[in-house]
């Protein structure tokens, strides 16, 4: 899957959608963070989005454990996936903090 990134120079560049997609928020507002491909070493290397709501920033290295699933991320589905992931992490000796 790819998503076009429209730049201020009126051209676009297709960037492959990546995992993980990190979501945060609730019913009123949800933020999504997409991890850019490794060819964008620095934030300034990435295409500049036109939409001012989109921000590109560096956050440093992080480790994620993810669960892959398809379909709509309904609350009951997400709850089950989170619980399964939590159990797997604890089984593997990780301390789950959030």
Secondary structure, DSSP 4 states (H G I P E B T S, - for coil): -EEEEE-TTS-EEEEE--SPEEEEE-SS-EEEEEPPPTT--SGGGSPPPSSTT-----------------S---HHHHHHHHHHHHHHHHHTT-----
